C-alpha cells in the first residue's frame, strides 16, 4: 500500500508533513505522545498474578453522634462544617448517615439560617437521597439563590416532586427567565413525564422564533427534554428546523437532530440521513450517531462521507457506520483509516476490523492481507494499529516484518513490535530478537531518563519472550541483568530476572538462588536495589528447586530467611506478595490470603479521641 492509496484524510497535507520530518527528523522521532504509546501489559506482572490484601474502610460509631451534636450548636460555622462532613462521609461510603436527616432538615428550615449553612444542609440531604426532605427543600429553593436551585431542582426532578412543576412551567413561559433557570425547568419537566407541559416547551422551542432569543445551549436542553416527553410526532417540527440552511442556522439544525432523540420512525431515519451529511460537523455527528442507533443500514451511506471530515468524532462515527456494510471495500478503507492522525480514530478502525474478522470468516483473510500491507509501509501510526490487529488475530506470519520493525525509528512501532513478537511466540524469530536485545543490553541503551521508557520496554518484552519460550540460548544475556547496573532500565533488569526464573523452574540452581538472595537483601548500601528488581528476585526464588536445608550450601535456609525478613503478612505491596508467594512455593504450602484489612477512617473536622 503506497502513499497514493491512502485516503484523502491521510493524504491531505502529506507533502507538507513529510518535509519537516525530513528536515527535522531527529526532533520528530524524539517526541512521543502518551496517547500514541499504547499501554501494553508485561507478562511478569501477571505470572504469577499479584494479589494484594484489600482494605475495608471502617467508621467509628462515635462519629455521627458528634456531628449531629455539632449541628445543634448555636455556632453557624460549626453547623456548616458538620453538614459538609456528613456529605463527605457519605461519599466515602459511611452507612447510617440518614439518621441525621431530621436534624439537617430542622437546621435547613431555621428562619435565621445563613445561606451557606442552608446550602450545606441541602447538599447533605440531596447526597443522602432523603426524599422526605423534598417539601422543605422546595420551600428554601423558592426563596433561595441560583446555587440552591442548581443543587436542589435536579433532585426534586428525580424524586418526581409535582409541586415544583408549576414554577418550572412559569419559567418556560417567562421571556426574561435566566438561562440557567430555564435549563433547570426544561430538564425537570423532561424527567417528569408530564405531557401537559409539552405544548409550552414546544412553543418556546419551535414556534416563537424571535420572541425569546434563547441561547444555543438553552434551546438544545429544551429540545432534549421535549424529546423525552414525545417519542413520536415531532418529525414535522424537526424538518422545518432542518431545512434552514447556512451557518447562521446551525443551532436550528442541531436542535432538529436533538428533537428526534427518541424517535424511530422511517421519516426520522430519512431526516437524520439528510442531517448526517450537513457541512457542519457538530450537526452531522449528532444526526449520524442517532441514525446508527435506530437504523444502521441507513447510516452506511452518510458514514462513507463522514470518513472525509476534518472532525475526528465524525470520522469515528463514519467508521462505525460503514462497518455494517462488511465487504472488501470496507476492509480496504478501514485499513487506510488505521493511519489516521487522531489516536481514537485509528483505534476505532482497528477495533472494527477485529470485530469483522471474528464475525465473518470470509473477511478474515482480506483483513489480514490489508493489515500486512499497512505493516509494510513506513507510516508508524498505521504500523502500530496493524500490529495490534494482527496479534489479535494471532497472525504469526507477520513475525518477519515485526523483526524488521524492531529497528524502526519511532518507538510506537518498535516497542509494539517487540510486544507482538512476545505474544505471537514464533520460534524462528528468536535469533533476531536475541541479537536486538543483546545489542541493547551490551550498549546499556535501556536506562533512559525515567523507568519504563521506550527502549527499556522494548528490551523488557523481548526478554520476557525468552523466558516464555524457554530460549536457553539467552541465559547468559539474562544473567547480565542480575548485577546492579544503572545503564540498564528497571523493566529490562526485572524481565531478565523473571525469565531466568522461568528457564530454571523446578531446577536446583544454587548460583541463581544465591544471586537472587543478594538482590532481595540489597538494602543496606547507599544505593539500594530497586523494589522492582527485588520483587522479581523473590518470584525467581519461588520457582527454583532446593535440596534440604541441611545441604552443604544451606541456600534453601538462606532463601527462606531472606524472604521471611521482607514478607509483610498484610500484603500491601507487590514485594510483600512476591515474598509470601515464594515462601509458599518453597514450602509447598501457599500462604493463606488474609481477609480485608480494616482501616479506620480518620481526619474529620470533629472526631472522638479514640475510635
C-alpha positions as MATLAB code, in Angstrom:
seq = 'XXXXXXXXXXXXXXXXXXXXXXXXXXXXXXXXXXXXXXXXXXXXXXXXXXXXXXXXXXXXXXXXXXXXXXXXXXXXXXXXXXXXXXXXXXXXXXXXXXXXXXXXXXXXXXXXXXXXXXXXXXXXXXXXXXXXXXXXXXXXXXXXXXXXXXXXXXXXXXXXXXXXXXXXXXXXXXXXXXXXXXXXXXXXXXXXXXXXXXXXXXXXXXXXXXXXXXXXXXXXXXXXXXXXXXXXXXXXXXXXXXXXXXXXXXXXXXXXXXXXXXXXXXXXXXXXXXXXXXXXXXXXXXXXXXXXXXXXXXXXXXXXXXXXXXXXXXXXXXXXXXXXXXXXXXXXXXXXXXXXXXXXXXXXXXXXXXXXXXXXXXXXXXXXXXXXXXXXXXXXXXXXXXXXXXXXXXXXXXXXXXXXXXXXXXXXXXXXXXXXXXXXXXXXXXXXXXXXXXXXXXXXXXXXXXXXXXXXXXXXXXXXXXXXXXXXXXXXXXXXXXXXXXXXXXXXXXXXXXXXXXXXXXXXXXXXXXXXXXXXXXXXXXXXXXXXXXXXXXXXXXXXXXXXXXXXXXXXXXXXXXXXXXXXXXXXXXXXXXXXXXXXXXXXXXXXXXXXXXXXXXXXXXXXXXX';
ca = [
       0.000    0.000    0.000;
       1.686    3.209   -1.149;
       1.153    6.799   -0.133;
      -1.121    7.346   -3.119;
      -3.536    4.667   -1.946;
      -4.248    6.340    1.380;
      -7.493    8.215    1.994;
      -7.785   11.953    1.301;
      -7.766   12.498    5.057;
      -4.415   10.725    5.284;
      -3.052   12.363    2.093;
      -4.139   15.901    2.934;
      -1.071   17.991    3.500;
       1.055   14.845    3.184;
       3.952   16.558    1.454;
       3.939   19.409    3.954;
       4.011   16.931    6.836;
       6.810   14.984    5.173;
       9.058   17.985    4.568;
       9.582   18.967    8.232;
      10.185   15.315    9.031;
      12.994   15.226    6.502;
      14.489   18.475    7.804;
      13.989   17.833   11.497;
      13.610   14.071   11.697;
      15.579   13.797   14.860;
      13.171   16.123   16.639;
      10.059   14.379   15.365;
      11.371   10.969   16.340;
      12.262   12.148   19.826;
       8.727   13.306   20.580;
       6.422   10.572   21.853;
       2.813   11.258   22.787;
       1.400    9.407   25.785;
      -1.711    8.700   23.690;
       0.349    7.151   20.899;
       2.363    4.792   23.088;
      -0.280    2.170   23.773;
      -0.114    0.693   27.276;
       0.892   -2.927   26.801;
       0.919   -5.465   29.600;
       4.043   -7.141   30.918;
       3.740  -10.883   31.490;
       5.854  -10.803   34.637;
       3.151   -8.790   36.410;
       0.512  -11.465   35.838;
       2.616  -14.647   36.131;
       2.014  -15.116   38.981;
      -0.925  -12.788   39.376;
      -0.250  -10.294   42.140;
      -2.978  -10.330   44.789;
      -2.786   -7.687   47.498;
      -4.878   -7.653   50.644;
      -7.914   -5.479   50.149;
      -8.741   -2.747   52.615;
     -12.128   -2.187   54.177;
     -12.948    1.308   55.428;
     -14.258    1.377   58.982;
     -16.097    4.324   60.514;
     -16.292    4.823   64.238;
     -19.784    4.587   65.743;
     -18.935    7.711   67.717;
     -18.610    9.952   64.633;
     -22.235   10.577   63.669;
     -23.420   11.468   67.206;
     -20.630   14.056   67.398;
     -21.620   15.598   64.075;
     -25.327   15.645   64.958;
     -24.477   17.347   68.223;
     -22.414   19.929   66.312;
     -25.416   20.583   64.059;
     -27.434   21.551   67.119;
     -24.931   24.079   68.426;
     -25.556   27.843   68.022;
     -22.299   28.359   66.095;
     -23.163   28.673   62.388;
     -19.702   27.727   61.156;
     -19.659   24.610   63.338;
     -23.047   23.616   61.951;
     -21.886   24.178   58.375;
     -18.773   22.056   58.880;
     -20.859   19.264   60.396;
     -23.241   19.231   57.405;
     -20.353   19.278   54.933;
     -18.644   16.454   56.819;
     -21.779   14.305   56.618;
     -21.755   14.767   52.842;
     -18.072   13.848   52.625;
     -18.552   10.792   54.849;
     -21.385    9.628   52.578;
     -19.088    9.929   49.556;
     -16.528    7.773   51.369;
     -19.119    5.053   51.980;
     -20.172    5.610   55.585;
     -23.539    3.965   56.310;
     -26.336    5.079   58.624;
     -25.954    8.797   57.907;
     -29.655    9.171   57.093;
     -30.223    9.209   60.863;
     -29.040   12.818   60.736;
     -31.752   13.838   58.252;
     -34.232   15.186   60.815;
     -31.608   17.474   62.356;
     -30.422   18.548   58.883;
     -33.998   19.435   57.892;
     -34.572   21.348   61.123;
     -31.348   23.321   60.620;
     -32.263   23.994   56.989;
     -35.646   25.445   57.946;
     -34.402   27.907   60.560;
     -35.517   31.397   59.579;
     -32.195   32.938   60.587;
     -30.012   30.260   58.967;
     -27.103   31.611   56.970;
     -27.321   30.854   53.196;
     -24.018   28.943   53.341;
     -25.390   26.759   56.134;
     -28.625   26.140   54.236;
     -26.654   25.167   51.153;
     -24.519   22.731   53.176;
     -27.607   21.115   54.724;
     -29.324   20.885   51.347;
     -26.231   19.297   49.804;
     -26.159   16.664   52.555;
     -29.862   15.879   52.192;
     -29.593   15.564   48.424;
     -26.470   13.384   48.686;
     -28.208   11.102   51.174;
     -31.279   10.896   48.933;
     -33.692   11.934   51.679;
     -36.909   12.265   49.675;
     -38.770   13.208   52.858;
     -36.864   16.494   52.667;
     -38.441   17.414   49.308;
     -41.011   19.818   50.774;
     -38.582   21.832   52.970;
     -36.005   21.849   50.172;
     -38.656   23.169   47.799;
     -39.570   25.911   50.255;
     -35.965   27.025   50.622;
     -35.358   26.860   46.885;
     -38.262   29.216   46.106;
     -36.607   31.934   48.180;
     -33.004   30.872   47.672;
     -30.148   31.564   45.343;
     -29.375   30.141   41.947;
     -26.758   27.901   43.606;
     -29.516   26.400   45.733;
     -31.702   25.856   42.679;
     -28.879   24.201   40.738;
     -28.375   21.804   43.640;
     -31.973   21.058   44.640;
     -34.085   21.190   41.483;
     -32.445   18.190   39.732;
     -33.061   16.182   42.926;
     -36.724   17.244   43.012;
     -36.995   16.175   39.396;
     -35.558   12.725   40.192;
     -37.956   12.412   43.117;
     -40.896   13.402   40.857;
     -41.899   16.205   43.239;
     -45.011   17.540   41.488;
     -45.486   20.950   43.243;
     -42.394   22.433   41.604;
     -43.682   21.801   38.085;
     -45.868   24.914   38.175;
     -42.777   27.063   38.763;
     -40.908   25.276   36.016;
     -43.821   25.887   33.628;
     -43.836   29.594   34.543;
     -40.126   29.769   33.772;
     -40.670   28.103   30.392;
     -43.188   30.835   29.512;
     -41.163   33.712   31.014;
     -39.405   35.759   28.332;
     -36.964   37.146   30.897;
     -36.126   33.848   32.585;
     -32.419   33.428   33.287;
     -30.769   30.800   31.021;
     -29.683   28.638   33.991;
     -33.198   28.568   35.441;
     -34.670   27.900   32.015;
     -32.417   24.863   31.616;
     -33.358   23.600   35.074;
     -37.037   23.974   34.205;
     -36.668   22.174   30.888;
     -34.675   19.332   32.416;
     -37.090   18.945   35.307;
     -40.164   18.869   33.069;
     -38.460   16.439   30.705;
     -37.855   13.994   33.557;
     -41.367   14.460   34.940;
     -43.137   12.690   32.084;
     -45.941   15.278   32.341;
     -47.395   15.550   28.829;
     -49.372   18.680   29.790;
     -46.257   20.840   29.731;
     -45.056   19.714   26.311;
     -47.055   22.359   24.394;
     -45.402   25.245   26.243;
     -41.958   23.742   25.717;
     -42.642   23.212   22.029;
     -43.864   26.801   21.628;
     -40.743   28.220   23.185;
     -38.505   25.989   21.132;
     -40.161   25.999   17.717;
     -42.998   28.470   17.260;
     -41.750   31.684   18.867;
     -38.613   32.048   16.766;
     -37.542   35.569   17.752;
     -39.657   36.238   20.819;
     -37.367   34.677   23.406;
     -33.885   34.941   21.931;
     -32.685   31.897   23.873;
     -29.063   30.821   23.745;
     -27.991   27.770   21.774;
     -27.383   25.731   24.938;
     -30.845   26.596   26.288;
     -32.529   25.545   23.067;
     -30.628   22.271   22.998;
     -31.687   21.473   26.556;
     -35.271   22.265   25.623;
     -35.043   20.008   22.572;
     -33.645   17.057   24.526;
     -36.255   17.445   27.236;
     -39.101   17.716   24.736;
     -37.775   14.589   23.025;
     -38.062   12.743   26.338;
     -41.735   13.671   26.553;
     -42.544   12.864   22.921;
     -41.128    9.737   21.310;
     -43.106   10.408   18.135;
     -44.831   13.233   16.300;
     -42.013   15.800   16.221;
     -40.785   14.958   12.729;
     -42.583   17.945   11.184;
     -41.061   20.431   13.613;
     -37.651   18.874   13.111;
     -37.960   19.065    9.328;
     -38.862   22.742    9.472;
     -35.730   23.456   11.504;
     -33.540   21.153    9.418;
     -34.416   22.967    6.187;
     -32.880   26.219    7.435;
     -29.567   26.335    5.613;
     -26.289   28.116    6.250;
     -24.018   28.660    9.266;
     -26.480   31.158   10.757;
     -28.959   28.344   11.278;
     -26.521   25.844   12.731;
     -28.404   25.750   16.026;
     -31.736   25.158   14.276;
     -30.374   22.091   12.514;
     -28.714   20.839   15.687;
     -31.982   21.294   17.571;
     -33.697   19.279   14.835;
     -31.384   16.328   15.444;
     -31.983   16.521   19.200;
     -35.757   16.634   18.785;
     -35.551   13.213   17.157;
     -33.544   11.752   20.035;
     -36.251    9.212   20.929;
     -37.995    8.852   17.559;
     -37.611    5.681   15.491;
     -39.943    6.165   12.507;
     -38.992    5.846    8.849;
     -39.429    9.610    8.469;
     -36.994   10.081   11.321;
     -34.377    7.925    9.577;
     -34.779    9.886    6.336;
     -34.438   13.234    8.102;
     -31.439   12.100   10.149;
     -29.854   10.846    6.931;
     -30.116   14.368    5.486;
     -28.695   15.951    8.633;
     -25.876   13.389    8.762;
     -24.320   14.965    5.653;
     -24.623   18.517    6.977;
     -21.499   20.590    6.179;
     -21.154   21.484    9.859;
     -19.623   18.510   11.766;
     -21.470   19.173   15.016;
     -24.817   18.754   13.227;
     -23.703   15.765   11.167;
     -22.247   14.000   14.228;
     -25.406   14.354   16.298;
     -27.566   13.050   13.451;
     -25.294   10.198   12.414;
     -24.893    8.997   15.990;
     -28.667    8.705   16.399;
     -29.091    7.143   12.946;
     -26.575    4.406   13.819;
     -28.680    3.579   16.876;
     -32.062    3.272   15.164;
     -31.260    2.305   11.559;
     -27.657    1.159   10.969;
     -28.267    0.330    7.320;
     -29.381    3.908    6.608;
     -26.217    5.171    8.309;
     -23.854    3.452    5.891;
     -24.064    5.942    3.023;
     -23.553    9.103    5.105;
     -20.917    7.169    7.035;
     -18.727    6.919    3.927;
     -18.855   10.668    3.533;
     -18.064   11.178    7.223;
     -14.691    9.484    6.733;
     -13.516   12.549    4.787;
     -14.464   15.006    7.518;
     -11.774   17.026    9.314;
     -13.703   16.328   12.533;
     -12.331   13.317   14.435;
     -15.630   12.436   16.114;
     -17.421   12.380   12.790;
     -14.726   10.153   11.280;
     -15.117    7.726   14.196;
     -18.869    7.619   13.617;
     -18.210    7.047    9.932;
     -16.037    4.041   10.751;
     -18.765    2.678   12.982;
     -21.321    3.210   10.218;
     -19.561    1.552    7.299;
     -18.680   -1.448    9.451;
     -22.280   -2.597    8.928;
     -21.598   -2.950    5.192;
     -18.931   -5.607    5.879;
     -17.289   -6.162    2.488;
     -13.863   -5.773    0.851;
     -14.307   -2.072    0.173;
     -14.925   -1.535    3.892;
     -11.877   -3.600    4.825;
      -9.618   -1.612    2.498;
     -10.952    1.730    3.702;
     -10.689    0.866    7.365;
      -7.143   -0.364    6.826;
      -6.299    3.088    5.479;
      -8.010    4.695    8.440;
      -5.631    2.862   10.783;
      -3.127    5.548    9.746;
      -5.387    8.442   10.729;
      -3.750   11.339   12.574;
      -6.157   11.040   15.504;
      -5.487    8.268   18.023;
      -9.140    7.445   18.718;
      -9.997    7.315   15.020;
      -7.303    4.838   14.070;
      -8.043    2.786   17.199;
     -11.711    2.646   16.180;
     -10.746    1.486   12.688;
      -8.626   -1.333   14.084;
     -11.313   -2.368   16.577;
     -13.982   -2.617   13.868;
     -11.628   -4.686   11.681;
     -11.001   -7.113   14.545;
     -14.747   -7.451   15.095;
     -15.346   -8.060   11.386;
     -12.613  -10.700   11.184;
     -14.030  -12.564   14.167;
     -17.624  -12.325   12.935;
     -17.135  -13.180    9.238;
     -14.774  -15.963    8.166;
     -14.849  -14.706    4.573;
     -13.487  -11.310    5.612;
     -10.766  -12.666    7.873;
      -8.146  -13.332    5.132;
      -8.905   -9.984    3.470;
      -8.332   -8.184    6.756;
      -5.046   -9.995    7.334;
      -3.797   -9.036    3.871;
      -4.811   -5.394    4.349;
      -3.142   -5.257    7.761;
       0.043   -6.808    6.377;
       0.046   -4.180    3.629;
      -0.187   -1.380    6.193;
       2.518   -3.060    8.246;
       4.765   -2.886    5.190;
       4.525    0.907    4.895;
       6.634    3.476    6.724;
       3.630    5.060    8.425;
       4.182    4.479   12.154;
       0.568    5.142   13.114;
      -0.718    2.542   10.687;
       2.071    0.146   11.630;
       1.170    0.284   15.302;
      -2.520   -0.408   14.693;
      -1.742   -3.152   12.171;
       0.498   -4.855   14.734;
      -2.236   -4.771   17.368;
      -4.734   -6.091   14.817;
      -2.539   -8.967   13.662;
      -1.757  -10.007   17.223;
      -5.494  -10.065   17.985;
      -5.844  -12.461   15.045;
      -2.766  -14.494   16.121;
      -1.213  -13.863   12.703;
       2.209  -15.466   13.141;
       3.172  -14.836    9.514;
       3.857  -11.210   10.424;
       6.882  -12.143   12.540;
       9.416  -11.429    9.781;
       8.221   -7.846    9.323;
       7.959   -7.379   13.097;
      11.634   -8.269   13.442;
      12.459   -5.556   10.907;
      10.388   -3.041   12.873;
      12.494   -3.605   15.989;
      14.887   -1.060   14.425;
      12.213    1.367   13.196;
      12.873    4.998   14.251;
       9.558    5.518   16.065;
       9.007    3.907   19.497;
       5.299    3.476   18.774;
       6.352    0.887   16.202;
       9.459   -0.697   17.698;
       8.017   -1.118   21.201;
       4.750   -2.553   19.888;
       6.667   -4.881   17.557;
       8.656   -6.310   20.474;
       5.459   -6.859   22.445;
       3.859   -8.528   19.419;
       6.783  -10.922   18.968;
       6.399  -11.935   22.590;
       2.670  -12.512   22.073;
       2.980  -14.456   18.806;
       5.899  -16.616   20.041;
       7.332  -17.598   16.669;
      10.467  -19.753   17.300;
      12.186  -18.784   14.042;
      12.187  -15.132   15.148;
      14.117  -15.851   18.361;
      17.679  -15.438   16.975;
      16.886  -11.972   15.587;
      15.092  -10.996   18.799;
      18.128  -12.163   20.768;
      20.518  -10.111   18.657;
      18.438   -6.980   19.198;
      18.192   -7.477   22.966;
      21.856   -8.425   23.252;
      22.961   -5.232   21.491;
      20.723   -3.121   23.721;
      21.964   -4.693   26.961;
      25.635   -4.600   25.969;
      25.339   -0.943   24.946;
      23.447   -0.003   28.122;
      20.803    1.546   25.893;
      17.756    0.871   28.049;
      18.257    3.160   31.043;
      16.612    6.402   29.844;
      15.567    9.353   31.987;
      12.571    7.544   33.517;
      11.837    3.881   34.310;
       9.777    2.188   31.653;
      10.989    4.318   28.718;
      10.598    3.037   25.138;
      13.992    1.292   24.909;
      13.507   -0.206   28.359;
      10.073   -1.587   27.467;
      11.190   -2.948   24.105;
      14.003   -4.902   25.744;
      11.660   -5.981   28.546;
       9.195   -7.577   26.110;
      11.993   -9.378   24.244;
      13.489  -10.762   27.460;
      10.064  -11.890   28.648;
       9.672  -13.784   25.364;
      12.880  -15.721   26.047;
      11.522  -16.913   29.382;
       8.094  -17.753   27.998;
       9.525  -19.685   25.057;
      12.238  -21.492   27.035;
      15.029  -19.966   24.938;
      18.036  -21.228   26.850;
      20.462  -19.630   24.388;
      19.601  -16.309   26.040;
      20.636  -17.395   29.540;
      23.979  -15.539   29.519;
      22.204  -12.403   28.311;
      19.635  -12.692   31.090;
      22.386  -13.046   33.664;
      23.728   -9.638   32.629;
      20.524   -8.180   34.076;
      21.212   -9.511   37.566;
      24.015   -7.246   38.892;
      23.098   -3.717   39.912;
      23.681   -1.711   36.749;
      22.353    1.797   36.242;
      22.959    1.559   32.494;
      20.054   -0.875   32.299;
      16.422    0.089   32.787;
      14.398   -1.240   35.681;
      11.976   -3.136   33.427;
      14.831   -4.716   31.484;
      16.502   -5.997   34.648;
      13.217   -7.185   36.168;
      12.266   -9.051   32.985;
      15.706  -10.634   32.761;
      15.460  -11.936   36.328;
      11.878  -13.116   35.817;
      12.891  -15.028   32.665;
      15.830  -16.639   34.426;
      13.299  -17.975   36.897;
      11.147  -19.336   34.071;
      14.122  -21.054   32.437;
      15.215  -22.571   35.762;
      11.748  -23.514   37.022;
      11.874  -26.724   39.073;
      15.672  -26.962   38.819;
      18.202  -26.766   41.622;
      20.400  -23.780   40.787;
      22.299  -22.648   43.855;
      24.190  -19.981   41.939;
      20.960  -18.333   40.767;
      19.363  -18.707   44.198;
      22.341  -17.026   45.882;
      22.213  -14.181   43.355;
      18.519  -13.678   43.969;
      19.024  -13.604   47.731;
      21.686  -10.947   47.179;
      19.306   -8.842   45.061;
      16.441   -9.213   47.535;
      18.543   -8.232   50.554;
      20.493   -5.403   48.924;
      19.003   -2.611   51.028;
      21.955   -1.722   53.251;
      24.128    0.107   50.734;
      23.866    3.814   49.955;
      22.286    2.976   46.604;
      19.768    0.279   47.485;
      18.357   -2.178   44.996;
      15.106   -1.034   43.409;
      11.909   -2.747   44.577;
      11.004   -3.782   41.032;
      14.115   -5.972   40.834;
      13.676   -7.255   44.409;
      10.085   -8.189   43.549;
      11.183  -10.353   40.618;
      14.111  -11.792   42.574;
      11.651  -13.136   45.135;
       9.475  -14.625   42.368;
      12.505  -16.393   40.893;
      13.455  -17.781   44.327;
       9.992  -19.320   44.481;
      10.443  -21.070   41.144;
      13.654  -22.920   41.986;
      14.061  -26.411   43.384;
      16.046  -26.745   46.639;
      17.821  -29.530   48.479;
      17.112  -29.970   52.166;
      18.114  -27.120   54.460;
      20.929  -29.288   55.823;
      22.764  -29.371   52.496;
      26.291  -28.047   52.238;
      25.342  -24.641   50.840;
      22.357  -24.043   53.065;
      20.884  -21.942   50.262;
      17.327  -23.045   50.969;
      17.569  -21.770   54.526;
      19.125  -18.520   53.285;
      16.356  -18.039   50.757;
      13.600  -18.673   53.280;
      15.265  -16.411   55.833;
      15.568  -13.555   53.326;
      12.016  -13.986   52.100;
      10.624  -14.089   55.626;
      12.559  -10.959   56.571;
      10.882   -8.886   53.879;
       7.470  -10.528   53.964;
       4.711   -8.388   55.445;
       1.712  -10.597   56.179;
      -0.595   -7.669   55.487;
       0.488   -7.938   51.814;
       0.155   -4.285   50.882;
       2.880   -4.131   48.198;
       3.933   -6.367   45.281;
       7.149   -7.148   47.179;
       5.084   -8.404   50.129;
       3.145  -10.643   47.780;
       6.206  -11.994   45.979;
       7.966  -12.923   49.231;
       4.849  -14.669   50.563;
       4.244  -16.434   47.272;
       7.848  -17.667   47.113;
       7.728  -18.973   50.687;
       4.574  -20.874   49.806;
       6.175  -22.346   46.671;
       9.316  -23.467   48.513;
       7.452  -24.984   51.444;
       4.722  -26.479   49.271;
       2.057  -24.701   51.277;
       0.645  -21.444   49.888;
       0.383  -18.530   52.277;
      -3.257  -18.084   53.290;
      -4.854  -14.974   51.873;
      -5.922  -12.539   54.563;
      -9.402  -11.141   54.974;
      -9.771   -7.466   54.005;
      -7.749   -5.251   56.300;
      -9.908   -2.894   58.340;
      -8.750    0.720   58.158;
     -10.351    3.294   60.441;
     -11.253    6.447   58.519;
      -9.844    9.469   60.293;
      -9.039   13.105   59.645;
     -12.555   14.514   60.156;
     -13.063   18.045   61.423;
     -14.545   16.542   64.582;
     -13.782   13.022   65.791;
     -13.510   11.098   69.087;
     -10.208   10.775   70.902;
     -10.417    7.011   70.445;
     -12.179    5.306   67.521;
];
